[in-house]
Amino acid sequence: MSSDRGSGSDGVVDFFIGDWNVTDRRQNRRIRELEEGLDQANQRVYHERSRLRSELSQVRGSLEARLDAISASFDAFVELSDLRAVLAMFTDTALARHRTRQILSGDRPDELHLDDDSGYWLVPAAYGLHALTRGDVGTAQARFAEAAERDQLRAQVFAALATAVIAPEHTPAIAGHMLPNLLPELPNQVKRWQRALWLLTADGVLGEGAREELRLRTQSALRERGRPPVHADAWQTAGSPPRLERSPVSLSGTGEIRDRLVAAAQLRALRERLEQAFDSAAAEVGEDVPDTPLSPTPLVAETLRMLIDEGSPEEAPLLERALQLRGVIESSGSASAETRRPTWNAEVGSSAQFLLSDATDSTAPMARRTFAFSFQSTHALSVAESLAQQAQQPWTGQAVLTEQGQRVPVTPDGPVRDALLDAEAAIAARYPARGSERRPAVFAGAAIGVLLLAVGATAASLLAVLGGVAAFCWSGWALLQDSDDHRNTAAAAEQHQERMRTATDKATRHLRYLLDEADAAGARAAQDLEAIRRLLDRF
C-alpha cells in the first residue's frame, strides 16, 4: 500500500515537472522574441540617430558657411566704410576723373574748374582734353606737356589715346612726336597700352609717317636681334590632302608620295589664308589699299578707361582695395580678396602672336593687315617655296607589296620580274610535288596480292585468291588517291601563285594612281606658288 502511495506521488511530481518544463520553454521563447524585438528597435534607433547626426552636421556646416560669408561681408562693409572715409579726402582727384570721363562721353562743360593742389597728372591732362574739344590744339599740346612733366608715361599715353577717341583728326599732331618715346619698336612682350598704340599706328590713325617710322625702327631692331618676329613654321598651316582611294593590298614605301600631297595641301591652305586676308583679286588689278577710317578700336577706349580709373599714386591702392571689398559684398562674402582688376599696364601677349593674328585677320582694316605682314612676307614666301619644292619633288623611293608572307618590289611599270618569280617559287615550294607516303604501301599491297594469288593458284585455295584480289583493289584505290593528291597540290599552288600575280597588278595600278595624284598636286602647287608671289609683290 505504501508502494501505491509512492508511485502516486511520483506521478504528481512528474506531472508538475512536465508542466514546469512546458512553461519554462514558453517563457524562454517569449524572452527570445522580446530580445529580438529589442535588437531591432535598437538598430532602428541607431540608424535614425546616424541620419539625424548627418543632417545636423550638414545643417551645422551650412550655417557655419553662411555665418562665415555674413561675417566676411560685414567685415568687408566695415572696411569699405573706413576706406570711403579716407577716399573722401581725395575729392579733387576724384572730381578730375569724373570731369575727364564726362568730356570723353561727349558731355563737355563750358568751363572747367579743377583744384590742382595735389599735383595729380590728370588735372592738366583734363584741361588739355577740354581745350582739344574746342579745337584749340595749341593749348591742348601745352597742357599735355605740363601733365607729362608730372608723369611722362601716363600723360603721354593718355594724350595719344584720348585724342584718338575724341578727336582722331588731331592725333598725328598731338601724339606723333610722342610715339618714338612711347613705342620705339614692337616689343617682345606687349603691354595693354603698347598694344593700343600699336593698333592706332598700324591702322593709320597716327598718320602714315608714324606708321612707316615704327615699321623701319622695328625692322632695324629685328635685324640686330638676328631672328624673325614670327617663326616661319607659324605660316605652315595644316591643309587637308585630297581623299585618296584606299589601297586594296598591303603596299608600303609610298610615304614620300603622301608627303608630296600633304605639302601641296598646305601650300593651297597658305594661299587661301593670304588671299582671304589681303584680297588678292584687288591686288592683281593694281588697286590701292583702301583708306583706313579714323576710328580707334574698342581696345583703345578700354585702355583709356583703365588708365583714368587707376587714380593718383596715393589713391590707387585704396581704389583697388575698395573694388575688391565691393566684390566681396556683392557676392555675399564668397569673392576672393585676391582678385585683381585688369590694368592698363598689364602684359597681354607677345608681338609674334599679334603680328600673325593681325596679318591673317580678314576682319581687320587693310592697313593693319599690311603693316603686320610687312614684317613677315619674306618668311611666308620661304615657307611657300619650301612647300612647293616638296610637292614637286620626284619620287625616288620603292614601293613594296607584302602578300602571303612574300615581299615583291613594285614600280609604275609593274612588279620586279625576278622578285615575282622568286615569290612564286617560294609559294610552289610550300606544295612539293614529290611521291606520296602511300607509295610504299601501294607496292607492298601489290606484292602481297601477287603472293596470295600464287598461293591460291598452287594450293587451289579460294581464301588466298580472295585475299590477293582484295590486296590488288586496295593498292589501286591508294594509287588513285595519290594521283588526286598530286592534282590538288598543283592546283593549290597555282591558285596561290595567281593570287600573288593579281595582288601585284592591283599594287601597280594603285601606285600609278598615287603618282598621278601627286603629279597633279605638284602642278597645282606651282600655280599656288606663283599666286602667292604675285600677292607678296605688294610688300
Stockholm file with secondary structure:
# STOCKHOLM 1.0

chainA/1-539         MSSDRGSGSDGVVDFFIGDWNVTDRRQNRRIRELEEGLDQANQRVYHERSRLRSELSQVRGSLEARLDAISASFDAFVELSDLRAVLAMFTDTALARHRTRQILSGDRPDELHLDDDSGYWLVPAAYGLHALTRGDVGTAQARFAEAAERDQLRAQVFAALATAVIAPEHTPAIAGHMLPNLLPELPNQVKRWQRALWLLTADGVLGEGAREELRLRTQSALRERGRPPVHADAWQTAGSPPRLERSPVSLSGTGEIRDRLVAAAQLRALRERLEQAFDSAAAEVGEDVPDTPLSPTPLVAETLRMLIDEGSPEEAPLLERALQLRGVIESSGSASAETRRPTWNAEVGSSAQFLLSDATDSTAPMARRTFAFSFQSTHALSVAESLAQQAQQPWTGQAVLTEQGQRVPVTPDGPVRDALLDAEAAIAARYPARGSERRPAVFAGAAIGVLLLAVGATAASLLAVLGGVAAFCWSGWALLQDSDDHRNTAAAAEQHQERMRTATDKATRHLRYLLDEADAAGARAAQDLEAIRRLLDRF
#=GR chainA/1-539 SS CHHHHHHHHHHHHHHHHHHHHHHHHHHHHHHHHHHHHHHHHHHHHHHHHHHHHHHHHHHHHHHHHHHHHHHHHHHHHHHHHHHHHHHGGGHHHHHHHHHHHHHHTTCCCSSCCCCCSSCCTHHHHHHHHHHHHTTCHHHHHHHHHHHHHHCHHHHHHHHHHHHHHHCGGGHHHHHTTTHHHHCSSCCSEEEHHHHHHHHHHHTTTTCHHHHHHHHHHHHHHHHHHTSCSSCGGGGCCCCCCCCCCCCSSCEESCHHHHHHHHHHHHHHHHHHHHHHHHCHHHHHTTCCCCCCCSCCCHHHHHHHHHHHHTCCTTTHHHHHHHHHHHHHHHTTTCSCTTCCCCCTTSEEEEHHHHHHHHHHCTTSCHHHHHHHHTTTHHHHHHHHHHHHHHHTCCCCCCEEEEETTEEEEEETTEECHHHHHHHHHHHHHTSCCCCCTTHHHHHHHHHHHHHHHHHHHHHTCHHHHHHHHHHHHHHHHHHHHHHHHHHHHHHHHHHHHHHHHHHHHHHHHHHHHHHHHHHHHHHHHHHHHHHHHHHHTTC
#=GC SS_cons         CHHHHHHHHHHHHHHHHHHHHHHHHHHHHHHHHHHHHHHHHHHHHHHHHHHHHHHHHHHHHHHHHHHHHHHHHHHHHHHHHHHHHHHGGGHHHHHHHHHHHHHHTTCCCSSCCCCCSSCCTHHHHHHHHHHHHTTCHHHHHHHHHHHHHHCHHHHHHHHHHHHHHHCGGGHHHHHTTTHHHHCSSCCSEEEHHHHHHHHHHHTTTTCHHHHHHHHHHHHHHHHHHTSCSSCGGGGCCCCCCCCCCCCSSCEESCHHHHHHHHHHHHHHHHHHHHHHHHCHHHHHTTCCCCCCCSCCCHHHHHHHHHHHHTCCTTTHHHHHHHHHHHHHHHTTTCSCTTCCCCCTTSEEEEHHHHHHHHHHCTTSCHHHHHHHHTTTHHHHHHHHHHHHHHHTCCCCCCEEEEETTEEEEEETTEECHHHHHHHHHHHHHTSCCCCCTTHHHHHHHHHHHHHHHHHHHHHTCHHHHHHHHHHHHHHHHHHHHHHHHHHHHHHHHHHHHHHHHHHHHHHHHHHHHHHHHHHHHHHHHHHHHHHHHHHHTTC
//
